Amino acid sequence: MRISWGTGIVLAFIGFIAFIMYFIITMNVNDNYDHDLVSEDYYGEELKYQNDINKLKNAKTLKTNISYKTSAEGLIINFPEDINYKDITGKMFLYRPSNKQLDFESAISLSNSYLLIPDSRLVDGRWNIKIDWQYNGKSYLFKESIVY
């Protein structure tokens, strides 16, 4: 049996539509293709970015900046020792690029010149850490990408 050119065109259209529908359904249903934005309010945060640039410049003027190290207890974040740690306020945000359920934020409340993030809160892998802190009315920012 021979297929006429009209039937061939109709079969080609049906095949193309079936392929496109399969592709659309696969992309919407399969969790492997589900990618979230870095932030829910991405454009609102972009407008605040100049403040972050100013805070990063302030942090560069410090004699020593924040440093970190890993230990058996967890991640130790050391604040500059030449300033009074009791006057430091601010927030710390840890962002996990691969899973937003692991993200967490906490207020900075120091009893020593360092802050300990327990090992139980951290999963092995890449983390973005952002510490927005104030000392004597001046704001500073520390941003780093770490592998724990």
C-alpha positions as CSV (number, residue, x, y, z in Angstrom):
1,M,0.0,0.0,0.0
2,R,1.3,3.4,-1.0
3,I,0.9,6.5,1.2
4,S,0.0,9.6,-0.7
5,W,1.9,12.9,0.0
6,G,-1.1,14.3,1.8
7,T,-1.2,11.4,4.2
8,G,2.5,11.7,4.8
9,I,2.2,15.4,5.7
10,V,-0.6,14.6,8.2
11,L,1.4,11.8,9.7
12,A,4.5,14.1,10.0
13,F,2.3,16.7,11.8
14,I,0.9,14.1,14.2
15,G,4.4,12.8,14.9
16,F,5.7,16.3,15.5
17,I,2.8,17.3,17.8
18,A,3.2,14.0,19.7
19,F,6.9,14.7,20.2
20,I,6.3,18.2,21.5
21,M,3.5,17.1,23.8
22,Y,5.8,14.3,25.2
23,F,8.6,16.9,25.7
24,I,6.3,19.4,27.5
25,I,4.8,16.8,29.8
26,T,8.2,15.3,30.7
27,M,9.6,18.8,31.5
28,N,6.6,19.7,33.8
29,V,6.3,16.3,35.6
30,N,9.9,15.1,36.0
31,D,11.6,16.5,39.2
32,N,15.1,16.4,37.6
33,Y,14.1,19.4,35.4
34,D,12.7,21.4,38.3
35,H,15.0,24.4,38.9
36,D,14.2,27.2,41.3
37,L,15.4,30.7,41.3
38,V,18.1,31.6,43.7
39,S,15.7,33.8,45.5
40,E,11.9,34.2,45.5
41,D,12.2,38.0,45.3
42,Y,15.1,38.2,42.9
43,Y,14.4,41.6,41.4
44,G,13.7,43.2,44.7
45,E,17.1,42.0,46.0
46,E,18.9,43.2,43.0
47,L,17.8,46.8,43.8
48,K,19.4,46.4,47.3
49,Y,22.7,45.3,45.8
50,Q,24.5,48.7,46.1
51,N,24.2,48.4,49.9
52,D,26.0,45.1,49.7
53,I,28.8,46.7,47.6
54,N,29.2,49.4,50.2
55,K,29.3,46.9,53.1
56,L,31.9,44.8,51.2
57,K,34.1,48.0,50.8
58,N,33.8,48.6,54.5
59,A,34.9,45.1,55.2
60,K,38.0,45.6,53.1
61,T,39.1,48.5,55.4
62,L,39.3,46.2,58.4
63,K,42.7,45.1,59.6
64,T,41.5,41.5,59.7
65,N,38.3,40.3,58.2
66,I,36.1,37.3,59.1
67,S,37.7,33.9,58.7
68,Y,36.4,30.4,59.0
69,K,37.7,26.9,59.5
70,T,36.1,23.5,59.8
71,S,36.5,21.3,62.8
72,A,35.0,18.1,64.2
73,E,32.3,20.2,66.0
74,G,31.3,22.1,62.8
75,L,32.1,25.3,61.1
76,I,33.9,27.9,63.2
77,I,33.5,31.5,62.0
78,N,36.2,33.8,63.6
79,F,35.4,37.5,63.9
80,P,38.2,40.1,63.9
81,E,40.0,39.9,67.2
82,D,40.9,43.6,67.3
83,I,37.3,44.6,67.9
84,N,35.0,44.0,70.8
85,Y,32.9,41.0,69.9
86,K,30.2,41.9,72.4
87,D,29.3,45.0,70.2
88,I,28.8,42.9,67.1
89,T,25.2,42.5,65.8
90,G,23.8,41.2,62.6
91,K,22.6,38.1,60.7
92,M,24.2,35.1,59.1
93,F,22.6,33.3,56.2
94,L,23.8,29.9,54.8
95,Y,22.5,29.0,51.4
96,R,22.7,25.6,49.9
97,P,22.5,25.9,46.0
98,S,21.4,22.3,45.5
99,N,18.5,22.2,48.1
100,K,16.7,25.2,49.4
101,Q,15.2,23.2,52.3
102,L,18.7,23.2,53.9
103,D,19.0,27.0,53.9
104,F,18.9,28.7,57.2
105,E,19.4,32.1,58.8
106,S,20.3,33.0,62.3
107,A,21.0,36.2,64.3
108,I,24.6,36.8,65.5
109,S,24.9,36.5,69.3
110,L,28.5,36.1,70.4
111,S,29.8,35.0,73.7
112,N,33.3,34.6,72.2
113,S,35.1,36.1,69.3
114,Y,33.9,33.2,67.1
115,L,30.6,31.6,66.1
116,L,30.1,27.8,65.9
117,I,27.7,26.3,63.4
118,P,27.2,22.7,64.6
119,D,28.0,19.9,62.3
120,S,24.5,18.6,62.6
121,R,23.2,21.6,60.7
122,L,25.5,21.2,57.8
123,V,25.5,18.6,55.1
124,D,28.6,17.9,53.1
125,G,28.9,19.9,49.9
126,R,28.9,23.4,48.7
127,W,27.5,26.3,50.8
128,N,27.3,30.0,50.2
129,I,27.7,31.9,53.5
130,K,26.7,35.5,53.9
131,I,27.3,37.4,57.1
132,D,25.8,40.9,57.4
133,W,27.1,42.4,60.6
134,Q,27.4,45.8,62.3
135,Y,29.9,47.2,64.7
136,N,29.8,50.7,66.1
137,G,27.2,51.9,63.7
138,K,29.1,50.7,60.6
139,S,27.8,47.8,58.4
140,Y,30.0,45.1,57.0
141,L,29.4,42.1,54.8
142,F,31.3,38.8,54.4
143,K,30.4,36.5,51.5
144,E,32.1,33.3,50.7
145,S,31.4,30.0,48.9
146,I,32.7,27.1,50.9
147,V,32.8,23.3,50.6
148,Y,32.0,21.6,53.9
